[in-house]
Amino acid sequence: MQSFIEPSAVFIHRDFVDFRKSINGLAAIVEDELNRDAYTGELFVFCNKAKDKLKILYWDKTGFALWYKRLEKQKFKWPSNIDCNEFELTDEQFKWLLSGFDVLGHQELHYQSMI
């Protein structure tokens, strides 16, 4: 995702969200359900029940921004089987999610020298 900020963290909200909610409703979920400060610049990702739409909320130091993505034929691989209300994504996992990959099924690659 190209954004105008470099987020300090990316969090997904595990439970599905009514997509009639906009900035105020999603910011309330961030603060009430996730117990996080919505004004930090962190990205908060929400998914609808059909798993074909995402909303991403963040504070850009002048106001809230809301990013929306809809898939035409596929569904997002939403990690709804995690035990906590939120899940922090790495930058790579966030890119995987936006590309339609399962973020829990992938592992970051780590290489080490054989010497």
Salt bridges, closest charged atoms under 4 A:
ASP15 OD1 - ARG14 NE 2.94
ASP18 OD2 - ARG20 NH2 2.68
GLU33 OE1 - HIS13 NE2 2.93
ASP52 OD1 - LYS53 NZ 3.51
GLU72 OE2 - ARG70 NH2 2.75
GLU86 OE2 - ARG36 NH2 2.76
